[in-house]
């Protein structure tokens, strides 16, 4: 730019670029990026500087005029290429092909029963990919430990009701099942809103290992009863959980015993006889508002049912396990995960557990089952 001494420069350097403007017209970062034609699909802003000062100059009549000048400067870093994502998709397709070759599940058909039982296995807030060092946080935690905890909880909670004939298993997934949603320079990562986290590995391995773990768990539960898996986005994994749910839909699209509910809605509802259960992470809504939200978002199901609940994650603890607002139960599902360094430093403590809930289609909630760490 040459107007009135204004300057605008874009300089690429090792590992990034610097764009800078000294002008009366460019006053914000957004204006700087637009004027410099920065491709935000290629670059992200690592840091920025905004300054303002005044300068005096004579106008054509010889009068000194004081005008403001602005400096807007941004340091840019390249966004990781999409090659990583493409590689994930290629690997996923190959996994699906291998899975489909031996696609067969043996099970005994369930006899007709007077009771109509639905069993919800809810292992909330797994934070798969989180890293915690025992000497610093009190407990070690990584993907290997998370996988063992998750699958052991699934098997243990299933064994709790092995004497019953279940008509349906509901298996909510999400609620911060993945620890991070974003990458920093190609590595994990940050929450959906950009809060940095301690992570155990890279994005591709975290995503792939989580998918393999979930496929194993759903396969196992489907040998007991038909499975409905509801994808519940969390505040750590909102975008990646949708992608993971899409992967599960692709894996099980041929199996009429398995249904993956991966609609993009933040809140989802399940109707089982006289029961209506809402699922949401719990980081956005006020609990006392949830009955009204349920009535507004699922009015027809609300009219058909008489026993209504919400199931929330996010809080990790049992102290807020069940409250009731306007006749609707709000149940906070605990987490089996230990603290990371930040939560330990802040003094957060919770009883580590996973839970399952048994519902009769007529009598409603009839049982709670738990497994602790």
N, C-alpha and C positions, 0 to 999 in steps of 0.2 A: 504494500500500500504506500502511496506517496502523498496522500491528501494531508496538508498542514503538518508535514513532518511525521505523520503516523507510520508505524512499522508493524509488519506481521511476518513472522518467520516460522518455518517448520524445519527442524534439523533432526535427521535420524542419526543415532549414535549406537554404540555397541549395547545390545540388550534393550533398546527402546528408542524413544524420540522425545524431543522437546518442542512445544509450540508456544509462541510468545507474541503478545500484542502490546504495543504502547500507542494508545490512541484515545481520542475523545469519544469514539463511537462504540468500542467494544468494552463493556463493563462487567460482563458475567462470563462464567465458564461456558455456558451453553452458547452464547454468542461467539466466543472464541472458537469452539469446535465447529460451529456452523460455517463461519467465515473461512476457516482454514480447511474446510471440507475433509475433516477427519472421519475416516470410516470406522464407526463404532463396532462394526462386526470384526474389525481387524485389531483395534486398539481399545484398551481400557485405561482410565485415568488413575494413576498410582497416587499422585498428590498434586496440589495446586497452590498458587500464590495469587492474591489479589491486593493491589496497592493503588492508592490515589494520592496525587499531589497537584499543586497549582503552579502554573508558569505564566509569566507576563511577556507580552510582545506588542510592538507598535502596530496599530492598524494603518491603513492608507492615509488617514488624516493626521498621523503622528501621535495618536493618543495610545497610551499603554493600556492594554486590555488583559485582565487576568482570567485565564480559563483553566478548568480542571483537566488533568490527563490521568489516564488509567493504565496500570500495568496488569495484565492477566497472563499468567504463565502456568502451563500444565506439563507434567512429566508423564509420558505415556509408556505403557508396556504392551507387548503383543499378546493378544488372546490366543490361547492354545489352539492349534489347528484341529479341525473336525476329524482328523484322521483317527484319533483315539476313539471317538464315538463310532465311526465307521467300522473300526476293528471290533468293537463290542458287538455291533449288529452282526458282523460276519461270524463271530464266535457263537453268538446266540443261535443263528440259523443252523450251524453245524450241530450244536447241542440238541436242537429240536429234531433234526434228522435222526440223530442217534437214539433219542428218546422214542420217536415214533416207530422205529424198526421193531422194537419189542413191545409195542403198545398193547398191553393186555393186563387186565386186573381180575383176579379170581375172588369172588365173594359169594356168600350164601344169601339168597333173597330173603328179606325180612318177612316174617309172617304178619298177617293182619292183626292188629292189636286194638284193644279198647282204648288204651292210652295213646296219645299222640305227643311224643316227647321231642323237644328240641334242646340241644346241648351246645352252649356257646363256650368255646375255648378261646380265651382272650389273654394273649401275652403281649402286654402293652409296653411301649417305650423301651424297645430293646437297644436302641442306639448302636446298631451294628456298624463297626468301623471305629468306634470310640477307643481311645487309648488311655489307660490309667496305670500308673506305676504304684505298686503296693506301698513302697516306702514313703511315697509322697501323698497318696490318696487313701491309704488304708487297705485297699484291695487291688490286685492286678486285674486288668480287663483288656481284652483284645478280641479280634474276630474269632479266633479258635475257641476262646472261653465263651463268647456270645453264642456261637453255634451249639456248643455242648449244653449250655443252659437252656437254649430255646428248644432243641429237640428233646432233651430230657423232660422238660416241662410238658411238652405236647404228649409224650408217651405216658407220663405219670398221671396227667389229668384224664387221659383217655381210659387208663386202667381203673381210675376211681369209679367209673360207671360201667365196668365190663359186665356186670350182672343185669344191666338194663338193655332193652331193645330200643335203640334210638331211631327216630324217623328222619332226623335232620341234624347235621352238625354245622353250626355257624362259626366261622373262623375269621374274625376281623384281623386285618393286616394294615400296617401303617403306624399311625400314632408315634411318629419318630422311630420307626423300625430302622431306618438308615440315619446315621449320625450327622451327615452333612449333605447339602444340596448343591453347593457351588465349589468351584476349584480356584485355587490361587496359583497362577503360573503353571497350570496343568496338573496340579496336585490338589488333594483334598486338604482342608477345605473350610467351608463356612456354612452357617445355617442359611435358610432361604433368604433372610434379611441381611446376610453378610457378616454375622458375628463369627469371628475365628474360633476354631475348635481344635482340640488335640485329636489327631487321627492316627489310625494304625497302619494304613496302607494307601495306595493310590486308588483313584476313582474306578478304573476298569475292574480291578480285582475285587473291590468292595461290592460293586454292583453284581458281578458274575457270581461271587460266592454266596451273596444273599439270595439270588435267584435259585441257585442249586439247593440251598437249604430249604427254601419255601416249597419247591417242587417235591422234595423228599417228604416234608411234613404233610402237604396236601395229599400226596399219594397214599401215605399211611392212613390218614383220617378217612379217606374215601373207601378203604377196605372195611370200615365200621358202619358208615352210613353216608348218604349223599351229602355233599359239602357245598355250602354257600360261603364264599370268601368275600368280605366287604372291605374295600380299600379305603382307609381313612387317612387323608393327608395330615401331616403334622407341621409344626413350625420349623422343624429341622430338615424335613424331606419332602416338601410340598410338590416339587417338580419331579424329582427322581422317583418318588413313590408312584406317581402316575405312570411313568415309563416302566417301572417294575410290575405294576398291575397289568399293563399292556402285554408284557412278556408272558405273564401267567395265563392271560386269556389265549395267547397264541399256543402255549403248551397244551392247554386242556380243551381246546375248541372242539375236539372230536368226542369228548366224554360227557355224556348226558347226566352223569352223576355229580359233575362238578360245575358250579356256576361262579364266575368271577365278576363281581359288581364293581367295575372301575369307571363308573360315570364321573365326570369331572366335578360334580357338586361337592362342596366342602362338608355338607351334612347329608347323611343317607338314612333311610328308614327300612325296617324289616317288620312285616306283619306275620304273626304266627297265631292263628286262631284268634283268641280274644286279646292277645298281646300285641302291642306296638312298641318297638324299640328304636330309638334314634341313636345314631353314632356320629360323634364329632370329637375333635381332638381336645377342645376345651380351652384353647389359648385365646380365642377371639370373643366368645359370648360370655355374658354374665349368667351364672347358673339359674338365677331366679327368672330369667327371661325365656328359658328353654321350653317350658310348657306352651307359652304363646307362640313361639317359633314353630313347634311341632304342629300345633293346630292350624297355623297359617300355611305351612309348607306341605303338610300331608293331610288335608281336610277330609278326604274320602276315607282314608285309613283310620283317622281319628274317629269318624262317625261309626265305623264298623267295630271298633274295639272299646274295651272298658279298662284294661290294665296297661299302663303306659310307663315307660322308663327311658332314660337317657344313659348312655355309657360313654364316659370321658376318659381320656388319658391325661398326659401333660404334667400332672401334679406329683406323680410317682409314689404317693403315700396313702396309707390307709386312714389317716385321721379325718379325711373328708369323704369316707367311703360311700355313705348313703345319706342323702338329704331328700326332703320332699317339699315340692312347691306346687301348690294348687292341685294336689292329688297326683302329681307325676313324680316318680322317683328319679333322682339324679345320682347315679352310681359312678364313683371315681375308681377306675381300675388301677391297682398298684403296679409297680414295676419291679422286676427281678434284678435290675441292673445296679451295680455299685456306683458310688460317686466318682466323678472325675476330680482333677486337682482343684478346679474353680469351686465346685460345690462343697468339697471338703474344706477349703479355705474359708468359705462363707458359713460353715457350721451346719449345713443341711444334713439331716438324718432321716432315713425312712426305713421301714420294715420291708425287706426285699421278698417279694412274692409274685406269683402269677395265679390267676383265678379262672374258674369256669362256673357257668350258671346253667341250671336246668329249668326248663319251662314246660308246663303242660298246656296244650292248646286251649283247654277250658278253664283249668284251675290257676293258670298263671305261673308265677315264680314258685318253684317247689324245692330248690336246693342250691347250695353254694359249695364249691370244692376248691381247695387251695393247695399249692405247693410252694415251699419256701426255698430260698437259696442256702 
